[in-house]
Amino acid sequence: GGDLRIREGATAIGAGVFNGVQLLNQDNPQIIKSAYLPDSLRVIESRAFFATQAEWVRLPDDIVYIGDLAFAESTSLKRVYFDKVPDHHIEIAPSAFAYLEGVEFVNFPDYIVFGEDNYISYK
């Protein structure tokens, strides 16, 4: 597996771009083990990291939107975190983090309200 580092200056990750199911179905499978998202990133679209094998994801402090099923069913995910907890509104779509099990660390601000289908099970 490898590390995914998106270059600084990128502001959005499109729908399904790193969809784990799609990546594993290619002739040359690429398994993402970690994702470092740049500080410039503001938007993560639907299914961007759906069912990836990533073990951790560092979210940028200035993110404003995380789309539906963006990280859903990423069963290897252990850490989802901000370096610095944001002090602004973040829109998190229903099911953005649905069906995660075994997460060991999350540092989302208390004021973020998750949709009813978001489910994170802590170890």
N, C-alpha and C positions, 0 to 999 in steps of 0.2 A: 504494500500500500504506500501511498504517498501523501505529502502535504500539499494542500491547495493554498496558494498565496495569490490573491487577486491584487493587481497593482494599484497603487495609490492614484487617485484621479477618477477611478470608476465610481459611478453614482448609483447604479442599479444592477441587479442580477435578474435576468429575464426568467419568465415562467419555464419551469422544467429543465433549465440549463444543466444542472448537475443532478438530475433525477437518477438515483441509484439503480433503478430498474433498467433504465435506458443504457446507462454506462456498462452494466454487466452483460447486456445483450449484444454489445458490439463485438466484432471479430478480435479486437485488441482491448480486452477489458481494463478499465482504469478504476481502481478502488481508492477513494479518498479516505484517509485516516484522520486528517485534521484540516480545519478550514480557518485560515486567518483572513478576516475581511477588513479591508482598508478603512481608515477613519473617514474617507470621503464618501463612503457608501451610505445612501439614504433609504433605499428601497430593496426589499427582497420579495420578488413576485411569487405567485402560487407555484407550489411543487418544485421550487428551485433546488431544494436538497431532499426531496421526498425519497425515503427508503435508502439513503446513503449509508455507507459503512463508517462514516466519520465517528471518531470517539470524542472529539471536542470541537466546539465552535466558539470563537471569540467574536462577539458582536461589537460593531463600532458604536461609540458613544452618541453619535448624532443620527442614528437610524430613526426613521419616522414611520415606516410601514413594513410589516411582515405579513405576507400573503397567506391565503388559505392553503393548508397542507404543506407549507414551506419546508418544515422539518419532520413532518408526520412519518411514523413507521420507521424512523431511523433507530433501530433497536440497539445499535452499538453505542449510541450517544451517552456519554458519561458526564460531560461538563458543557454547560451553556452559560456563557458569562460575558459581562462587560468589564473592561479594565477599570473604568470609572462609571459608576451608576448614573445614568442620564437624569436630568432634572426637567425634562420636557415630555409632552404627550407623545406616546408611541401607540399607533394603531396596530393591534394584533388581530388578524382575521380569525374567525372561528376555525378550529381544527389546525391552526398553524403548528402546534406542537402536540398533535393528537397521537395517542398510542405509543408514547415513549415509556420504556420500562428500564429500570436500573440506573437512572440518572443519579449521580452522586453529589453534584454541585450546580446550583443555579443562583444567580444574584440579581434577579429582577427586582425593580423598585416595588414597594408595597402598593403604590397607587395604580399600577397597571392592572386592568381588569381583563381576564382571559375569557374567550367565548366558552360556552357550556361544553363543547366537545373537546376542549383541550384537556389532556390527561398526562401528567408527568408523575411517574411513580419513583420515589426516592429509595435508594438502597440504605 
